Amino acid sequence: MVVTGSGGDVMVGVLTLVDVALVANLLLIIVFAGYENFVSKINTGDSEDRPDWMGHVSFSDLKIKVIGSIVAISGIELLKAFVDVDAYTNEQLAWKVGLHMAFVVSGVLFAIMDRLSSKNH
């Protein structure tokens, strides 16, 4: 990334770094929680390096974390588009907003379904 002195370029660069960090964290959570849920428990004993969420993230929690991360990543991409609004047409921005809203609505519906199913058990 080349910073040309413009505040918008710096903000887009920072948002890109945040986006990459969110994707990396999402991948780690999916790998470790998926392994613990579907393969075997990771035996680390009482190590202080063990993340608090390990062993406590069920499949349902993992589903909510994934959709929440997708919404956050989509929101950052949308914010990057709004910072550099001149580079996009109105149609492209409308598609980005529409996709983001679809992710948000899907996340809310997943959370509602999870809440309803947990009340039944």
C-alpha positions as CSV (number, residue, x, y, z in Angstrom):
1,M,0.0,0.0,0.0
2,V,1.4,3.4,-0.9
3,V,0.3,6.3,1.3
4,T,0.0,9.4,-0.8
5,G,-0.7,11.7,2.1
6,S,-4.5,11.5,1.8
7,G,-6.4,10.7,5.0
8,G,-8.7,8.5,3.0
9,D,-5.9,6.3,1.8
10,V,-4.6,5.9,5.4
11,M,-8.1,5.0,6.6
12,V,-8.5,2.4,3.9
13,G,-5.1,0.9,4.8
14,V,-6.1,0.7,8.5
15,L,-9.5,-0.8,7.6
16,T,-7.7,-3.4,5.4
17,L,-5.5,-4.4,8.3
18,V,-8.5,-4.7,10.6
19,D,-10.2,-6.8,7.9
20,V,-7.2,-9.1,7.7
21,A,-7.0,-9.5,11.5
22,L,-10.7,-10.4,11.6
23,V,-10.4,-13.0,8.9
24,A,-7.3,-14.5,10.7
25,N,-9.1,-14.7,14.0
26,L,-12.2,-16.2,12.3
27,L,-10.0,-18.9,10.8
28,L,-8.4,-19.7,14.1
29,I,-11.7,-20.0,15.9
30,I,-13.1,-22.2,13.2
31,V,-10.1,-24.5,13.1
32,F,-9.8,-25.0,16.9
33,A,-13.5,-25.0,17.7
34,G,-14.2,-27.3,14.8
35,Y,-11.5,-29.7,15.8
36,E,-12.7,-29.8,19.4
37,N,-16.4,-30.2,18.4
38,F,-16.0,-32.8,15.7
39,V,-12.6,-34.6,16.1
40,S,-11.1,-34.6,19.6
41,K,-10.6,-32.4,22.6
42,I,-7.3,-30.6,22.6
43,N,-5.6,-31.5,25.9
44,T,-3.5,-28.5,27.0
45,G,-4.0,-29.1,30.7
46,D,-4.2,-25.9,32.8
47,S,-1.9,-24.0,30.5
48,E,-2.2,-20.2,30.8
49,D,-1.8,-20.0,27.0
50,R,-5.1,-21.8,26.4
51,P,-7.8,-19.4,25.2
52,D,-10.8,-19.0,27.5
53,W,-13.3,-19.9,24.7
54,M,-11.6,-23.3,23.9
55,G,-13.8,-26.2,25.0
56,H,-16.8,-23.9,25.5
57,V,-17.7,-23.1,21.9
58,S,-20.5,-25.5,20.7
59,F,-21.5,-25.9,17.1
60,S,-24.3,-23.4,17.6
61,D,-21.9,-20.8,19.2
62,L,-19.5,-21.4,16.3
63,K,-22.3,-20.7,13.8
64,I,-23.2,-17.4,15.5
65,K,-19.5,-16.4,15.7
66,V,-19.0,-17.1,12.0
67,I,-22.0,-15.1,10.9
68,G,-21.0,-12.3,13.3
69,S,-17.5,-12.2,11.8
70,I,-18.9,-12.3,8.3
71,V,-21.2,-9.3,9.1
72,A,-18.2,-7.4,10.6
73,I,-16.0,-8.1,7.6
74,S,-18.8,-7.1,5.3
75,G,-19.2,-3.9,7.3
76,I,-15.6,-3.1,7.0
77,E,-15.6,-3.6,3.2
78,L,-18.7,-1.4,3.0
79,L,-16.9,1.3,5.1
80,K,-13.9,1.1,2.8
81,A,-16.2,1.6,-0.2
82,F,-17.8,4.6,1.4
83,V,-14.4,6.1,2.2
84,D,-13.3,5.8,-1.5
85,V,-16.8,6.4,-2.8
86,D,-15.5,8.0,-6.1
87,A,-14.1,4.7,-7.2
88,Y,-17.5,3.0,-7.2
89,T,-20.7,3.5,-9.3
90,N,-24.0,3.9,-7.6
91,E,-25.0,0.3,-8.7
92,Q,-21.8,-1.2,-7.2
93,L,-22.5,0.7,-3.9
94,A,-26.1,-0.5,-3.9
95,W,-25.0,-4.1,-4.4
96,K,-22.5,-3.8,-1.5
97,V,-25.2,-2.3,0.8
98,G,-27.7,-5.0,-0.3
99,L,-25.2,-7.8,0.4
100,H,-24.3,-6.4,3.8
101,M,-28.0,-6.1,4.7
102,A,-28.5,-9.7,3.6
103,F,-25.7,-10.8,5.9
104,V,-27.1,-8.7,8.8
105,V,-30.6,-10.2,8.3
106,S,-29.2,-13.7,8.0
107,G,-27.2,-13.2,11.3
108,V,-30.3,-12.0,13.1
109,L,-32.3,-14.9,11.8
110,F,-29.6,-17.4,12.9
111,A,-29.6,-15.8,16.4
112,I,-33.4,-16.0,16.6
113,M,-33.4,-19.7,15.5
114,D,-30.6,-20.4,18.0
115,R,-32.6,-18.8,20.8
116,L,-35.8,-20.6,19.9
117,S,-34.1,-24.0,19.6
118,S,-32.3,-23.5,23.0
119,K,-35.6,-22.8,24.7
120,N,-37.1,-26.1,23.4
121,H,-34.2,-28.1,24.8
